[in-house]
Amino acid sequence: GSANASTSGLGTEGYEAIHWRELAIISSDKKDVLAAKAWFRSMWKASKAITPRILADAEGKWKKRQQNRPSPDGSVTDLLTAASANPSAFKNRGIYVTVSTKKLSPVAEKARQAKERESHSTAYMFEDWPRMPVNAHLICFLDFNGRTISRDGPGIFHTRMDKQRGPHFWVDKSNIDGFTFGPIHPWRRRLEKARSANPRRWNSSNGFVMDLGEFAEKYTE
């Protein structure tokens, strides 16, 4: 690894970094230098060539570790306030801000109503969202007229574990442990900034989606 004075390099980021092997040394003692070289040679000998499959597997494991790292400070329960105070703590945790800019098509609405009749409960879905993350929490808003941004129903949903096929993406009503959605006004002010800054992204693929930590860092009040 690349040993340095970062939270990851110092091993202070919890579970996310405990598997890493790093070494940094400044020494004029020959015994220490030889020991460090021997350690490096043993690590090099145990290594293997990196393939695309290994990279893909490592990326998946990294994302899982990111989601399982220690939770942010729970003293603040308002989600946006907590994310704004420490955006990095909310990055790569599988929590996304989404804005739907188009209503469901008649075909999709018919499918949603059929699902409700079948399950005897409210059904929630997205339509034609190719970038919909799997096994993630969504903080959801609506912006159908380009003016007033509103909360989408209960506000927080969870996507299915596996990638869904076809144009319809079913989600379930959910919550984020330790946090509440909070008032709409602070969300709306930041979302309006995002809308102004990303007009093309805002209207592409029926909506806007961004990692919560990135959103809180980029769109401040």
Phi, psi and omega in degrees: 000179179254093184291130178202173185273051175254170179299322179288316181296326179273357178073027182260008183265012175078212187304328185301335187240003188290342182275352185284153176236111182225153179214133174227134183212139169233113184202146173253003179281118184302321181297317180294318181296317179296322178295320178295319178295321179295320178298316180297317180298323180292321178293320180294320181295326182279352183282169178218163182296141181270124179249163176305322179295318178296319178298316180297319179295318180296320179297317179297318180292322179298316180298321179294318178296323179300317181290332184264003180291164185311140183292153176298165178308122183273007181288339177250119185264341177289120189300312182293320178298316180295317180293325180291325181287331182211073184304321183297332180290342182254358180286143175058033177256008181074030176240125186232146171267126180232146176228119176274126182252358178225142177287161176297143176291162178306322180294316180293319179296323178296319178294322179295316179295323177296322178295321179296317179296324182288320185264348182059034177207164181296132179253139181237139181207159170244157180232131177056054174246086184296339181260020181294118181289150179265153178048052184225157173269138179242129173260111197251139179226164178237142175211075184277335184250001180073015181238283184263120178272131182233164177285142180270100178055231181292345172096322183238128181230168177230133179276163182289162183293324183253152179294128183272144180267153177089182186279347186256128181242109182276137179229162181242144174301138186210189173209166177247114187309128176088356184227154176244159179298320180082179181293152184285329189301313178297321176300313184298318181298320181285323178295325177295325175295317180296320179297318180292326183277340185227057184300322181286315179294326183299323185258003180276144176052038175070006178171181185244137176219136181207142175305136184301316180298318178296318180298313182295326180285323187277324186244086180268163180275000000 
